[in-house]
Amino acid sequence: MKGYTEIKSFEHPILLTGSRKILQDSITNLPFDRIMVLCDRNTWRDCFHYIAPALCKKSCHIHIIKEGEDSKNLSTLEGIWNILSAEGFRRDDALLNLGGGVVCDMGGLAAATFHRGMQFIHVPTSLLAMVDAAIGGKNGVNFRGLKNQIGVFAFPYITLIYPVFLKTLPNRQIQSGFVEMLKHALLNGDDLWNRLSAIEHEEVMHHSHYISEALKVKVSYVDKDPFDHGIRQALNLGHTAGHVFEEWSLLNQSEPMLHGEAIALGMLVELGLSVKLTGLDENFALLASNVFRKHIHLPVPTLQDIGQLIDLAGFDKKNKDHFIRFSLLQKVGKPVVQVAVSRETLSHAFRNTILSLT
Ligand SMILES: NC(=O)c1ccc[n+]([C@@H]2O[C@H](COP(=O)([O-])OP(=O)(O)OC[C@H]3O[C@@H](n4cnc5c(N)ncnc54)[C@H](O)[C@@H]3O)[C@@H](O)[C@H]2O)c1
């Protein structure tokens, strides 16, 4: 038995294994003599020990950042560049990102820009990063309160997925990652959607084929359109409104929503828009909304917050006819990209979603 699954995305390998030996051998065999490991305080505590033996024969430096979305900013990025520079890392060295989406997004950006691009390896440790953030070559940081405003496309040398890391991931984080898996299932087709929407999020931990199936959906969209000019935008389903909720939460809540929780809210808004604008069956939208509703963490914005949500959505204040483009759904497995949505239609959808939750 092979003990691993290998998937290629845009010519870059993704290896999924439940074997610690295969994980460690894959790191030992990397063709880099010097590696900087980037982790946050949690992945340093809970995940680093799994890979430590594989790094013994290499010259290795470890840089630990504070965990969470708050850290995904230019000052943390500068901190990473500072260490790479102070430790004399060169272009033919590598950065190994051991963490969730925050570490992978920022580590990818740091590596892709340091010395005009050094190699990086993603070792995602959260469910969300395994099925989404570490796949597809998008790297970035938040800027001026807006999500992923600064970033680059750059693909890792390899992505190593070891679902055993999930043992220490808090339940709420599993739920957050599960939301992205559900979104992938909606974009894929009835079979995956029916199976995933019928299970509890915890079950994913014991059935890693779901992880592989979900990430393959992402890979299929990325490979058709690696640089996001067309059909890859379908992956934004739930995210245009979801990012608005995430930004709102970072501005207004002392304990911000998790990414997947904001996306679950965004899915409610965008399933509603899909009924109105792209002909999604209303009964199906209700059913799917109930699936996403289970993964929303209260409190959510109130009707009084709609003005701020609309501002965060980025409507042009001077141009009343301005539209924002959304990726919506016509039916399961049939996304529609670049659907124009007016300020009024979006306000309405925010309102319906908020009312449905109160
Ligand atoms: N690049 C992309 O294509 C893409 C796609 C989706 C999401 N994202 C980004 O990903 C980010 C969200 O990722 P996330 O949900 O992984 O958040 P995260 O990186 O903040 O990780 C979530 C929390 O779990 C902890 N953690 C991670 N793995 C752990 C483990 N195995 N054991 C114990 N604790 C662990 C982290 O320290 C953190 O506190 C957002 O910034 C989002 O914008 C990027």
The ligand as an SDF file (V2000), in Angstrom:
LIG
                    3D

 44 48  0  0  0  0  0  0  0  0999 V2000
   -5.3390   31.6820    0.0710 N   0  0  0  0  0  0  0  0  0  0  0  0
   -6.5610   31.2120   -0.0850 C   0  0  0  0  0  0  0  0  0  0  0  0
   -6.9340   30.7550   -1.1720 O   0  0  0  0  0  0  0  0  0  0  0  0
   -7.4990   31.2100    1.0800 C   0  0  0  0  0  0  0  0  0  0  0  0
   -8.6990   30.4890    1.0180 C   0  0  0  0  0  0  0  0  0  0  0  0
   -9.5190   30.4620    2.1450 C   0  0  0  0  0  0  0  0  0  0  0  0
   -9.1420   31.1500    3.2950 C   0  0  0  0  0  0  0  0  0  0  0  0
   -7.9800   31.8500    3.3140 N   0  0  0  0  0  0  0  0  0  0  0  0
   -7.5580   32.5770    4.5100 C   0  0  0  0  0  0  0  0  0  0  0  0
   -7.3100   31.6330    5.5560 O   0  0  0  0  0  0  0  0  0  0  0  0
   -7.4760   32.2920    6.8060 C   0  0  0  0  0  0  0  0  0  0  0  0
   -8.2650   31.3940    7.7310 C   0  0  0  0  0  0  0  0  0  0  0  0
   -7.5600   30.1940    7.9090 O   0  0  0  0  0  0  0  0  0  0  0  0
   -7.7380   29.3220    9.2360 P   0  0  0  0  0  0  0  0  0  0  0  0
   -9.1590   29.1290    9.5040 O   0  0  0  0  0  0  0  0  0  0  0  0
   -6.8510   28.1690    9.1060 O   0  0  0  0  0  0  0  0  0  0  0  0
   -7.2400   30.3430   10.3590 O   0  0  0  0  0  0  0  0  0  0  0  0
   -5.9150   30.4120   11.2550 P   0  0  0  0  0  0  0  0  0  0  0  0
   -4.6970   30.2800   10.4520 O   0  0  0  0  0  0  0  0  0  0  0  0
   -6.0890   31.6310   12.0750 O   0  0  0  0  0  0  0  0  0  0  0  0
   -6.0240   29.1180   12.1530 O   0  0  0  0  0  0  0  0  0  0  0  0
   -7.0840   28.9900   13.0350 C   0  0  0  0  0  0  0  0  0  0  0  0
   -6.6220   28.7900   14.4990 C   0  0  0  0  0  0  0  0  0  0  0  0
   -6.3260   27.4240   14.6810 O   0  0  0  0  0  0  0  0  0  0  0  0
   -5.0030   27.2860   15.2110 C   0  0  0  0  0  0  0  0  0  0  0  0
   -4.4960   26.0300   14.6780 N   0  0  0  0  0  0  0  0  0  0  0  0
   -4.2570   25.7380   13.3750 C   0  0  0  0  0  0  0  0  0  0  0  0
   -3.9370   24.4410   13.2570 N   0  0  0  0  0  0  0  0  0  0  0  0
   -3.9740   23.9050   14.4870 C   0  0  0  0  0  0  0  0  0  0  0  0
   -3.7820   22.5920   15.0030 C   0  0  0  0  0  0  0  0  0  0  0  0
   -3.5360   21.5550   14.1980 N   0  0  0  0  0  0  0  0  0  0  0  0
   -3.8930   22.4060   16.3340 N   0  0  0  0  0  0  0  0  0  0  0  0
   -4.2050   23.4430   17.1570 C   0  0  0  0  0  0  0  0  0  0  0  0
   -4.4400   24.6860   16.7360 N   0  0  0  0  0  0  0  0  0  0  0  0
   -4.3200   24.9200   15.4100 C   0  0  0  0  0  0  0  0  0  0  0  0
   -4.2710   28.5320   14.7830 C   0  0  0  0  0  0  0  0  0  0  0  0
   -3.2070   28.8040   15.6430 O   0  0  0  0  0  0  0  0  0  0  0  0
   -5.3830   29.5710   14.8910 C   0  0  0  0  0  0  0  0  0  0  0  0
   -5.5160   29.9760   16.2280 O   0  0  0  0  0  0  0  0  0  0  0  0
   -8.1650   33.6110    6.5270 C   0  0  0  0  0  0  0  0  0  0  0  0
   -7.2400   34.6430    6.6650 O   0  0  0  0  0  0  0  0  0  0  0  0
   -8.6160   33.4880    5.0840 C   0  0  0  0  0  0  0  0  0  0  0  0
   -8.6730   34.7210    4.4270 O   0  0  0  0  0  0  0  0  0  0  0  0
   -7.1590   31.8810    2.2400 C   0  0  0  0  0  0  0  0  0  0  0  0
  1  2  1  0
  2  3  2  0
  2  4  1  0
  4  5  1  0
  4 44  2  0
  5  6  2  0
  6  7  1  0
  7  8  2  0
  8  9  1  0
  8 44  1  0
  9 10  1  0
  9 42  1  0
 10 11  1  0
 11 12  1  0
 11 40  1  0
 12 13  1  0
 13 14  1  0
 14 15  2  0
 14 16  1  0
 14 17  1  0
 17 18  1  0
 18 19  2  0
 18 20  1  0
 18 21  1  0
 21 22  1  0
 22 23  1  0
 23 24  1  0
 23 38  1  0
 24 25  1  0
 25 26  1  0
 25 36  1  0
 26 27  1  0
 26 35  1  0
 27 28  2  0
 28 29  1  0
 29 30  1  0
 29 35  2  0
 30 31  1  0
 30 32  2  0
 32 33  1  0
 33 34  2  0
 34 35  1  0
 36 37  1  0
 36 38  1  0
 38 39  1  0
 40 41  1  0
 40 42  1  0
 42 43  1  0
M  CHG  2   8   1  16  -1
M  END
$$$$
